[in-house]
Amino acid sequence: MELSDANLQTLTEYLKKTLDPDPAIRRPAEKFLESVEGSQNYPLLLLTLLEKSQENVIKVCASVTFKNYIKRNWRIVGILVEDEPNKICESDRIAIKANIVPLMLSSPEQIQKQLSDAISIIGREDFPQKWPDLLTEMVNRFQSGDFHVINGVLRTAHSLFKRYRHEFKSNELWTEIKLVLDAFALPLTNLFKATIELCSTHATDASALKVLFSSLILIAKLFYSLNFQDLPEFFEDNMETWMTNFHSLLTLDNKLLQTDDEEEAGLLELLKSQICDNAALYAQKYDEEFQPYLPRFVTAIWNLLVTTGQEVKYDLLVSNAIQFLASVCERPHYKHLFEDQNTLTSICEKVIVPNMEFRAADEEAFEDNSEEYIRRDLEGSDIDTRRRAACDLVRGLCKFFEGPVTGIFSGYVNSMLQEYAKNPSVNWKHKDAAIYLVTSLASKAQTQKHGITQANELVNLTEFFVNHIQPDLKSASVNEFPVLKADGIKYIMIFRNHVPKEQLLVSIPLLINHLQAESIVVHTYAAHALERLFTMRGTNNTTLITAAEMAPFVEVLLTNLFKALTLPGSSENEYIMKAIMRSFSLLQESIIPYIPSVITQLTQKLLAVSKNPSKPHFNHYMFESICLSIRITCKANPDAVGNFEEALFMVFTEILQNDVQEFIPYVFQVMSLLLEIHKNEIPSSYMALFPHLLQPVLWERTGNIPPLVRLLQAYLERGANTIASAAADKIPGLLGVFQKLIASKANDHQGFYLLNSIIEHMPPESVDQYRKQIFILLFQRLQNSKTTKFIKSFLVFINLYCIKYGALALQEIFDSIQPKMFGMVLEKIIIPEIQKVSGQVEKKICAVGITKILTECPPMMDTEYTKLWTPLLQALIGLFELPEDDTIPDDEHFIDIEDTPGYQTAFSQLAFAGKKEHDPVGQMVNNPRIHLAQSLHKLSTACPGRVPSMLSTSLNAEALQYLQGYLQAARVTLL
């Protein structure tokens, strides 16, 4: 694409169309942009548009499109092979890096943010080696004095360096951080001091202060990132500057920076909360160096907590301030600060209890923004909430003062419960706080998978459950006191490992009942709690709650779960769908009577969400539930597969025709599952689809490859003869897919899965004419890029070929490509590399194949190949007896591999569409060692005296000993 006005105009029109709400206009435009994004100059056209376009909406759209383009394509995956093109050519990469920083700095803030993100994505790959002048270019802009530019640089630096907070330690990382510190730490410190001074100069100018405080927030964030991995010498030397200024900013109050908004945190709050984070980092990691400053920070933060109001805008500040106290109180040498009973009481009374209250804002979120409420409360994204911070502080204090703290809080809990009992409809928030307090007191350690794993011995959880939780859940109305209902259900969920099983069984019908609650939070929690209870392990690795114990509730459970999906706000509720999946998995054949109604409802849901898939987890569990329905029913009655095909195929066809990208890999997996259930022939409905599965466009998307390969394998397993007779013209297409996959380092194992199925199942005459070409392709790939993964797959393939067509056929095809090629493959590949093969089925295939080469290939006995006979036998005994060689050459470690190769497709995105491992050798050989002994015996009978003499001259003693063992076990001798 040229950088021309015509192209700019075309791009503008298509970008406009991508904003159209009508999918008929939007989708083709998105498709067009996808089709041209590999063209040279495409990114430069986008950058030109966002710089020169007169329409703001186009500027913003171009910046977002550019950022997403960079996100998708900048990274060069592994080491490129021909089918994974580098979509951004080198000249475009150079031009982007040369222009993006100045362009970002001169753009309005909305666009600046998008470009800043793009720079950090490029930086993650190219900085520092391939973009050495990035830092200098950024630091030089600090001198400009223009804070719009300075903030652009700071924002970019923040998005570039924040990964230091979660990267693993490595020499490479240290080198990069050192380089950044050398160039950046001093200018950042000078900018910090200068900005503080400007704040005093402009103390009465509100608009100037806003810009300056935005800079201070970014500077404080950069401080956190640069100090996270270790304490840099520069910051240790300049700690006085940083900490003194941080402390004075913590205690600063400027009326001009206060906001009237009760919801949105202002700049002052954001800055103070970041400073609390920075202080907590130093208190936790560098406490020795930070000790002189700690008492004044504790005082300042304590005062901050006692004087800050309950408004939502202070939430982040308060939670970070409490987290600071929590991190300090659990360090042994700060223990003395908290020992006094009055201090503990004061912390409990003034900080913990007030911040555990259920506020009007929480109630509003519970009712009107339930999705966000659930995300915070259930999934632990409540990291910044006051309640979570207060809970962490309780845990921190309990580390050294469990007795006194539990004592203080028990008094609070009892008085709150008494208040509630006086007038429940008015005082229900007291009970909510009491339950929350008990939960934070009792829980010492928690995991998503198991709930609370360690509990405070001083709290009687079962007694509290029976007296205070169950009565709420047993009340006649499921819609009364929804917050307390949600608290009660969450209590069961959290303490499920500490409440006796009989109490859990009493709870199950109550939870099923609450699936009908109008409150989204309540019925979601009920579904989630059931799903968690169904995954608890009992003895002998079985589920704690059995299908038999659930028998009385099956009908009402399924009815209420599916009804819950019709409640307002829950039509795509992932917790309900996960509970449906887990119920199917637990109940197994008990669900069969309900399947007709269930599959109808699931199909309708699938049709509805396929119009606009927006909830990936919901969609995943929905397909898992469909797979479970199929597996459970067809296990009892394989003929029922036709009913499922009838129900599902119409929707599947629509999904494939409309190219619903998110669902296509799932559809292929479900179709594989259905096709694998058919015992004999392939139904004609599948054969009609077969040619479409070979279309190159489907294979362009990496997510399609594993499920498509599996589906083609199912076609070959069930209907190789049909393909050979009715679709022979499609065999080149099938081999074309293999050729494409084999060229890619990421997907070559998938190519082998397909090839192995072709060799194993197709009638020999149907692939005769292609065989030599297949081997030539494999040798070309071996020459161009030989990886361990490729060699392992190649070894399995040639041995499978040998089993299928005979050892002589293998030798002949190799030598027909090039004289003496067979000997080269034995000497250079099979003998030295066979140890690398892993997986039981793979090893068995190789053992049986090599045994055939040793004992059923005449040229091995009387040509120049004879010298390789003993080394090959030695290698085979090594495969049986030596540990697997799992070393990988250094340069291969960095190739991105989507999944680990086995003989079978390891891709199983849908757990319940999983495929049993298939053994092509099967019953033909049960024990490969005994098979080797029997085959050698047979060979020695055919040419007496030859085998023992070959063994005695060149097989090493240890291998000979193993071989004697095999011969004894097989009860045979060598003649």
Protein Blocks (a to p, Z undefined) as FASTA:
>chain_A
ZZdfklmmmmmmmmmmmmpmblklmmmmmmmmmmmmmpghklmmmmmmmmmpmbfklmmm
mmmmmmmmmmmmmpcghjadfklccfbdfklmmmmmmmmmmmmmmpcfklmmmmmmmmmm
mmmmmpmklmmmlmmmmmmmmmnopaklmmmmmmmmmmmmmmmmmpccdfklmmmmmmmm
mmmmmmmmmmmmmmmmmmmmmmmmmklmmmmmmmmmmmmmmmmmmmmmpccfklmmmmmm
mmmmmmmmmmgccfklpcfbfkbccfklmmmmmmmmmmmmmmmmmmmmmmmmmmmmmmmm
mmmmmmpcfbfklmmmmmmmmmmmmmmmmpfklmmmmmpmklmmmmmmmmmmmmmpccfk
lmmmmmmmmmlmmmmmmnopammgmklmmmmmmmmmmmmmmmmmmmmmmmmmmmmmmmmm
mmmmlmmmmmmmmmmmmmmmmpmbdcfklopabdcfkbcfklmmmmmmmmmmmpmblkgo
kllmmmmmmmmmmmmmmgcfklmmmmmmmmmmmmmpmblklmmmmmmmmmmmmmpccehh
iafbdfklmmmmmmmmmmmmmmmmmpghilmcfklmmmmmmmmmmnmmmmmmmmmmmmmm
mmmmmmmmmmogcblklmmmmmmmmmmmmmmmmmmmmmlmmmmmmmmmmmmmmmmmnopa
klmmmmmmmmmmmmmmpmkbccfklmmmmmmmmgmklmmpmklmmmmmmmmmmmmmmmmm
mmmmmmmmmmmmmmmmmmmmmmpmklmmmmmmmmmmmmmmmcfklmmmmmmmmmmmmmmm
mmmoccfklmmmmmmmmmmmmmmnopklmmmmmmmmpghklmmmmmmmmmmmmmmpgcjk
lmmmmmmmmmmmmmmcmklmmccklmmmmmmmmmmmmmmmmccdfbdcfklmmpccfbdc
dfbdfbdfblklcccdddfklmmpmblmlmmmmmmmmmmmmmghklmmmmmmmpcfklmm
mmmmmmmmnopacZZ
